[in-house]
Amino acid sequence: MPTVDDVLEHVGEFHRFQKQTFILLALFSATFAPIYVGIVFLGFTPDHHCLRPGVAELSAHCGWSRAQELNFTVPGPGPSGESFPSQCLSYLVDWNRTDLGCVDPLAGLAANQSQLLLGPCEHGWEYDAPGSSIVTEFNLVCTNAWMLDLFQSAVNVGFFIGSVAVGYIADRFGRQLCLLATILINAASGLLMAVAPTYTWMLVFRLIQGLVSKASWLIGYILITEFVGLSYRRTVGIFYQVAFTVGLLVLTGVAYLIPNWRWLQFTVTLPNLCFLLYYWCIPESPRWLISQNKTDQALKVIKYVAKKNRKPLPASLQNLKPDEDIGGKLNPSFLDLVRTPQIRKHTLILMYNWFTSAVLYQGLIMHMGLAGSDIYMDFFYSALVEFPSAFIIIFTIDRIGRRYPWAASNIVAGAACLASVFIPDDLQWLKVLVVCLGRMGITMAYEMVCLVNAELYPTFIRNLGVLVCSSMCDIGGIITPFLVYRLTDVWQELPLVIFAVIGLVAGGLVLLLPETKGKTLPETIEEAENMQRSIKSREKMIYLQVKKVEVHQN
């Protein structure tokens, strides 16, 4: 009996229906960008200092400029140059006093300004930036700065839980139903976050959004790869991720035009309501229908695809069977991922690389938001460099292989982070250029780990292996905000040093994995265990053949 891939060879592997579906799902992929890295704009932390009642009146009376006002009334940097005193402490002075002069008003209160008592910001903060962010509205600075870390970590906790739970639901109840349900929940929680009256409610809606958004994005990825033919599956999957990069560019422009975080959140969430119309545009996956023994419904979908592609469906192809014979397969177990030596090595290296990809990708974006001179242009330039990543992967994985480009991309990302540490601040353009190079490297690594992960496991634990290993991506996302925002308080470049170390280690570990170029997917534990061995045997055979040719020539 023919499989879905056999039928698609006749009705079109990537024709009108698949192209239309890809465009629709690519639009959906782009809207995931504001959820994944929108913290850069939603949680932007501008320069700030304590609100001091009476200072505005005194400044107006004395005719001070803004720089003079800050110089006279705000404590200077600490002894090591850190900005903490000027941001989180204030002189314990009543600025409404009538005996304060206009020239160095604190001179008469103490022989040395450094001897004046300092206290916490009792009246709130002033922020030196137009618009608003969740930081400026809820005062997530100084002793409350950890609440910004928690805000981003909450969405990653949602990613971690939702990917497992929603993934199971999609396999149990279908891709289409699950996609539409998660889109609805994502839209509702995103809109509610935009009108949340308190930080606590905003955090709750952010967590709910995380529970469904990444899982929904993955369902879209699965759907488009299940609708196209085998020869197009890898390319379509890569360009589905490129659509996410397009979303980053659009996010930059929207954030520039809408500096208010509530209106920005509302604007980037609103398109999700339009995606509910996909109920009439995107049918259920015929592969899933066949796996559930719903062959009649699957045949209806196949006929619909053939009609859209204007291709006839031969009568001989109207009896379908699953792409793989699932009968007699072993029940997958978590122990299967660590029971045997080679698969255990693969699991540990893949888990570390998923973790590294998430930490470096999100971390570089967050660090740029803190260190960049122009957050919008820096974000835009760094997003642009993600496009070459996809094309480099497409042109190298079937020529050079997976292992060396993957290792090189991690090493480039780590080296770029390390180099950026030593670039002086007055060469900001060079620092941005190097960070963009690192962004391109880690984007390649991110896309490569998605591809290779599935190629290293035998069939019956392949989905489980991808699920378990990729969960480390969400763990990395949970700790990254604390890693970036807290360590920059110690030293602005310290997060980059850590990124460099873990990136270089990841590149070295990749070289311990077997090359999967040109190899069929392993079906059994034994085949997966022998992947490295078969490569060494083939290399040895090639070497012996070359030596034999040289002997004959001599």
C-alpha positions in Angstrom: 0.0 0.0 0.0 1.3 3.5 -0.8 2.4 6.0 1.9 1.6 9.7 2.1 5.1 10.4 0.6 4.2 8.1 -2.4 1.0 10.0 -2.9 2.6 13.4 -2.7 5.0 12.4 -5.5 1.9 12.3 -7.8 -0.3 15.1 -6.4 2.6 17.6 -5.7 5.4 17.7 -3.1 5.5 21.5 -3.0 2.9 23.0 -5.3 0.1 25.5 -4.9 -1.4 24.0 -1.7 1.9 23.5 0.1 3.1 27.0 -0.9 -0.1 28.6 0.4 0.1 26.6 3.6 3.8 27.6 4.1 3.0 31.3 3.7 0.2 31.1 6.2 2.3 29.2 8.7 5.3 31.4 8.1 3.2 34.5 9.1 2.4 32.6 12.2 6.0 31.8 12.9 6.9 35.5 12.7 4.6 36.4 15.5 6.5 34.1 17.9 9.4 36.6 17.9 7.8 39.2 20.3 7.1 36.4 22.8 10.6 34.9 22.7 12.7 38.0 22.8 10.2 40.9 23.2 11.7 41.4 26.7 14.3 43.7 25.1 11.6 46.3 24.4 8.9 45.4 26.9 11.4 45.4 29.7 13.8 48.1 28.6 15.6 49.7 31.6 16.5 53.4 30.9 18.8 55.5 33.0 17.1 56.3 36.3 17.6 58.0 39.6 15.5 58.6 42.8 12.5 61.0 42.6 13.3 64.0 44.8 10.3 66.2 45.8 11.2 69.9 45.5 14.1 69.5 43.1 12.0 70.5 40.1 11.0 73.7 41.7 14.5 74.5 42.9 15.8 73.8 39.4 13.3 76.1 37.8 14.1 78.8 40.3 17.8 78.6 39.7 17.6 78.1 36.0 19.6 74.9 36.0 20.1 72.8 32.9 19.3 69.1 33.1 23.0 68.2 33.5 23.4 70.8 36.3 20.4 69.5 38.1 21.7 65.9 38.1 25.2 67.0 39.1 23.9 69.0 42.1 21.2 66.7 43.4 22.1 63.1 42.5 24.9 61.1 44.2 27.8 60.3 41.9 29.1 56.8 41.0 30.5 54.5 43.6 34.2 54.2 44.4 34.6 51.5 41.7 32.7 53.4 39.1 29.5 51.5 39.4 26.3 53.5 39.0 24.4 51.9 41.9 24.5 55.0 44.2 23.2 57.4 41.6 20.4 54.9 40.6 19.2 53.5 43.9 20.3 56.0 46.6 19.4 59.6 47.3 20.7 62.4 49.5 18.7 62.6 52.8 18.0 66.3 52.1 14.7 68.3 52.2 14.9 70.0 48.8 12.1 72.3 49.8 14.3 74.2 52.3 14.6 77.9 51.6 18.3 78.2 52.6 19.6 76.1 49.6 21.6 78.1 47.2 21.7 77.9 43.4 25.5 77.4 43.3 26.4 74.0 44.8 23.4 73.9 47.1 24.7 71.1 49.3 28.0 72.9 50.1 26.6 74.6 53.2 25.2 71.3 54.6 28.5 69.4 54.7 32.1 70.1 54.3 32.3 67.2 51.7 29.3 66.0 49.7 30.5 62.4 50.2 29.8 62.9 53.9 26.1 63.6 53.3 23.8 60.7 54.4 22.4 58.6 51.6 19.1 56.7 51.8 16.9 54.5 49.6 14.5 56.0 47.1 11.5 56.6 49.3 9.4 58.5 46.6 10.0 56.3 43.6 12.2 56.9 40.5 12.6 59.2 37.6 13.4 57.6 34.2 15.4 59.4 31.5 13.5 58.0 28.5 10.3 58.7 26.5 7.5 56.2 26.5 7.2 53.4 29.1 8.2 49.8 29.8 7.2 47.3 32.4 10.3 48.4 34.3 9.3 52.1 34.4 5.6 51.4 35.2 6.2 48.8 38.0 9.6 50.2 39.2 11.5 47.0 38.5 14.8 48.5 39.5 17.3 48.4 42.4 15.9 46.0 45.0 13.1 45.0 42.7 15.3 44.3 39.6 15.0 40.6 40.1 11.3 40.8 39.2 12.3 41.6 35.6 14.4 38.4 35.5 11.3 36.5 36.9 9.1 38.0 34.1 11.3 36.5 31.4 11.9 33.3 33.2 8.1 32.8 33.6 7.6 32.5 29.9 10.5 30.0 29.6 8.9 27.9 32.4 5.8 28.0 30.3 7.8 26.8 27.3 9.2 23.9 29.3 5.9 22.7 30.6 3.8 23.5 27.5 6.1 21.8 25.0 5.6 18.4 26.8 1.9 18.8 27.6 0.8 20.4 24.4 3.0 18.0 22.4 1.2 15.1 23.9 -2.2 16.7 23.2 -1.3 17.3 19.6 -0.3 13.7 19.1 -3.5 12.6 20.8 -6.2 14.9 19.4 -4.7 16.3 16.2 -2.5 19.1 14.9 -5.2 21.4 13.6 -7.4 21.4 16.7 -4.4 21.9 19.0 -3.0 24.7 16.8 -6.3 26.6 16.9 -6.8 26.1 20.6 -3.2 27.3 21.5 -3.6 30.3 19.2 -6.8 31.3 21.0 -5.2 31.0 24.4 -2.1 32.8 23.3 -4.2 35.7 21.9 -6.3 35.9 25.0 -3.4 35.8 27.5 -1.4 38.3 25.4 -4.2 40.8 25.3 -4.9 40.4 29.0 -1.2 41.0 29.8 -1.5 44.3 27.9 -4.2 45.5 30.3 -3.0 43.8 33.5 -3.4 46.2 36.5 -0.6 44.7 38.6 2.7 43.0 38.2 1.4 39.8 39.6 -1.4 39.5 37.0 1.0 40.4 34.3 3.3 37.6 35.4 0.4 35.1 35.4 -0.7 36.0 31.9 3.0 35.8 30.8 3.2 32.3 32.1 0.0 31.2 30.4 1.3 32.7 27.1 4.5 30.7 27.5 2.5 27.5 28.1 1.0 27.6 24.6 3.1 29.8 22.4 6.2 27.7 21.8 4.2 24.5 21.6 2.0 26.2 19.1 5.0 27.3 17.0 6.3 23.7 17.1 2.9 22.4 15.9 3.1 24.8 12.9 6.6 23.4 12.2 5.3 19.9 12.3 2.3 20.7 10.1 4.2 22.2 7.3 6.9 19.5 7.3 4.1 16.8 7.2 2.3 18.4 4.2 5.4 18.6 1.9 7.3 15.8 0.2 10.4 14.2 1.6 12.8 16.1 -0.7 11.4 19.5 0.5 11.0 18.8 4.2 14.4 20.0 5.4 14.4 23.2 3.3 10.9 24.1 4.4 11.7 23.6 8.0 14.7 25.9 7.8 12.7 28.7 6.1 10.0 28.3 8.6 12.6 29.4 11.1 13.7 32.2 8.8 10.2 33.5 9.1 10.9 33.9 12.8 13.8 36.2 11.9 11.5 38.3 9.7 9.4 38.7 12.8 12.4 40.1 14.7 12.9 42.8 12.0 9.2 43.7 12.1 9.3 43.8 15.9 12.1 46.3 15.8 10.1 48.7 13.6 6.9 48.3 15.6 8.7 48.9 18.9 10.3 52.0 17.5 7.0 53.4 16.5 5.2 52.4 19.7 7.4 53.2 22.7 4.5 52.4 25.2 4.8 48.8 26.3 1.1 48.2 26.8 0.2 49.3 23.2 3.2 47.4 21.9 2.0 44.2 23.6 -1.5 44.8 22.3 -0.2 45.4 18.7 2.1 42.3 18.5 -0.7 40.1 20.0 -3.6 41.2 17.8 -2.6 39.2 14.7 -3.1 36.0 16.6 -6.9 36.6 16.4 -6.6 36.6 12.6 -4.9 33.2 12.7 -8.1 31.6 14.0 -9.2 31.9 10.3 -6.8 29.0 9.6 -9.6 26.7 10.5 -10.9 27.1 7.0 -7.4 27.3 5.3 -5.3 24.5 6.8 -6.7 21.0 7.1 -5.6 18.3 9.5 -2.4 16.5 8.7 -3.1 13.3 6.7 -0.1 11.6 8.3 -1.6 12.1 11.7 -5.1 10.9 10.5 -3.5 7.7 9.2 -1.6 7.1 12.4 -5.1 7.3 14.2 -6.6 4.8 11.6 -8.7 7.6 10.2 -7.9 6.7 6.6 -11.2 7.9 5.1 -10.6 11.4 6.5 -6.9 11.3 5.4 -8.0 10.4 1.9 -10.4 13.4 1.8 -7.5 15.7 2.8 -5.3 14.1 0.1 -8.0 14.7 -2.5 -8.3 18.3 -1.4 -4.5 18.8 -1.8 -4.7 17.2 -5.3 -7.5 19.5 -6.2 -5.7 22.6 -5.0 -2.6 21.5 -6.8 -4.6 20.7 -10.0 -3.2 17.2 -10.1 -5.2 14.0 -10.6 -5.1 11.3 -7.9 -4.6 7.9 -9.4 -7.1 5.2 -8.3 -4.2 3.0 -7.3 -3.1 5.5 -4.7 -6.3 5.7 -2.8 -5.5 3.1 -0.2 -3.1 4.6 2.3 -0.8 3.3 5.1 1.5 4.9 7.6 4.9 6.1 6.5 6.4 3.7 9.0 5.2 0.4 10.2 4.8 1.0 13.9 3.8 -2.5 14.7 6.1 -4.4 17.0 8.1 -1.3 18.0 9.4 -1.1 21.5 7.8 1.2 24.1 10.2 4.2 24.5 11.7 4.8 27.9 13.8 7.6 29.3 16.4 4.9 30.2 16.9 4.2 26.5 18.5 7.6 26.2 21.3 6.7 28.6 21.4 2.9 28.7 24.1 2.4 26.1 27.4 4.2 25.8 27.2 5.9 22.4 23.5 7.0 22.8 24.3 8.2 26.3 27.2 10.3 24.9 24.8 11.7 22.2 22.2 12.6 24.8 24.5 14.5 27.1 26.2 16.4 24.2 22.9 17.3 22.6 21.4 18.4 25.9 24.4 20.7 26.5 24.2 22.1 23.0 20.5 22.9 23.3 21.3 24.6 26.6 24.1 26.6 25.1 22.1 27.7 22.1 19.3 29.1 24.3 21.7 30.8 26.7 23.8 32.5 24.0 20.9 33.4 21.7 18.7 35.0 24.3 21.7 36.2 26.3 23.3 38.1 23.4 20.0 39.8 22.7 19.4 40.8 26.3 22.9 42.0 26.8 22.7 44.1 23.6 19.6 45.7 25.1 21.6 46.7 28.2 24.9 47.7 26.5 23.8 49.1 23.1 23.9 52.8 22.4 20.9 52.6 20.1 18.7 49.6 21.0 16.6 49.7 17.9 19.4 49.8 15.3 21.6 47.3 17.2 18.7 44.9 17.4 17.9 45.4 13.7 21.5 44.8 12.6 21.9 41.7 14.7 18.6 40.3 13.4 19.7 40.8 9.8 22.7 38.5 10.2 20.4 35.6 10.9 19.5 35.4 7.2 22.9 34.3 6.1 22.8 31.6 8.7 20.0 29.7 7.0 21.6 29.9 3.6 25.0 28.8 4.9 23.3 25.7 6.4 21.5 24.9 3.2 24.7 25.1 1.2 27.0 23.2 3.6 25.1 20.4 5.3 24.9 18.3 2.1 28.4 19.2 0.9 30.6 19.4 4.0 28.4 17.6 6.4 26.7 18.5 9.7 29.5 18.2 12.3 32.1 20.7 11.1 29.8 23.6 10.3 28.0 23.0 13.6 31.2 23.0 15.6 32.5 26.0 13.8 29.3 28.0 14.4 29.6 27.4 18.2 33.3 28.3 18.2 32.6 31.5 16.2 29.9 32.5 18.7 32.1 31.8 21.7 35.1 33.6 20.1 33.0 36.6 19.2 31.7 37.0 22.8 35.3 36.8 24.1 36.6 39.3 21.5 33.8 41.7 22.4 35.0 41.9 26.0 38.3 43.5 24.9 36.9 46.0 22.4 36.9 49.5 24.0 33.6 51.3 24.3 34.6 54.1 22.0 34.6 51.5 19.2 31.0 50.8 19.6 30.5 50.0 15.8 33.2 47.3 16.0 31.6 45.8 19.2 28.2 45.6 17.4 29.9 44.0 14.4 31.5 41.3 16.5 28.4 40.7 18.5 26.4 40.3 15.2 29.0 37.7 14.1 28.4 35.8 17.3 24.6 36.1 16.8 25.0 34.6 13.3 27.1 31.8 14.7 24.7 30.9 17.5 21.7 31.1 15.1 23.4 28.5 12.9 24.1 26.3 15.9 20.5 26.6 17.0 19.2 25.5 13.6 21.8 22.7 13.4 20.9 21.2 16.7 17.3 21.0 15.6 18.3 19.1 12.5 20.9 16.7 13.9 19.1 15.8 17.1 16.6 13.7 15.2 19.3 12.0 13.1 21.2 10.5 16.0 18.4 8.5 17.6 16.7 5.2 16.5 13.2 5.5 15.3 11.3 4.3 18.4 13.0 6.9 20.7 13.5 9.6 18.2 10.6 11.9 19.3 11.4 11.2 23.0 15.1 12.1 22.4 14.3 15.4 20.7 11.8 16.2 23.4 14.1 15.5 26.3 17.2 17.1 24.8 15.4 20.2 23.6 13.9 20.7 27.1 17.4 22.0 28.1 16.7 24.9 25.8 13.9 26.0 28.1 16.1 25.5 31.2 18.7 27.7 29.6 16.0 30.3 28.9 14.9 30.3 32.5 18.4 31.1 34.0 19.5 33.5 31.2 17.7 36.6 32.5 19.3 36.2 35.9 22.7 35.4 34.3 22.6 38.6 32.2 20.9 41.1 34.4 22.5 40.2 37.7 26.1 39.7 36.4 26.1 43.0 34.5 25.7 44.7 38.0 29.1 43.1 38.9 30.8 43.8 35.5 29.1 44.8 32.2 31.1 42.3 30.2 31.0 39.3 32.6 28.0 37.6 30.9 30.0 37.7 27.6 32.9 35.9 29.3 30.6 33.1 30.4 28.9 32.9 27.0 32.4 32.6 25.4 33.4 29.6 27.7 30.2 27.6 27.2 30.1 28.3 23.4 33.7 27.1 22.9 33.1 24.0 25.0 29.9 23.3 22.9 32.0 23.5 19.7 34.5 21.0 21.0 31.8 18.6 22.2 30.1 18.6 18.8 33.3 17.1 17.3 32.7 14.0 19.4 29.5 13.2 17.6 29.3 11.1 14.5 28.7 12.6 11.1 25.2 12.0 9.8 25.6 13.3 6.3 24.4 10.7 3.7 23.4 8.2 6.4 20.0 6.7 6.7 18.2 7.3 10.0 19.0 4.5 12.5 16.1 2.1 13.2 17.6 0.2 16.2 19.8 0.8 19.2 22.5 -1.3 17.5 22.5 0.9 14.4 22.7 4.1 16.5 25.5 2.6 18.6 27.5 1.7 15.5 27.2 5.1 13.7 30.6 6.3 14.9 32.2 2.9 14.3 30.9 2.7 10.7 32.3 6.1 9.9 35.8 5.2 11.2 35.6 1.9 9.2 34.6 3.8 6.1 37.5 6.3 6.5 39.9 3.4 7.1 38.7 1.7 3.9 39.1 4.9 1.9 42.6 5.3 3.2 43.6 1.8 2.3 42.1 2.3 -1.2 44.1 5.4 -1.7 47.3 3.7 -0.6 46.6 0.8 -3.0 46.2 3.3 -5.9 49.5 5.0 -4.9 51.3 1.6 -4.9 50.0 0.7 -8.3 51.0 4.1 -9.7 54.5 3.7 -8.4 
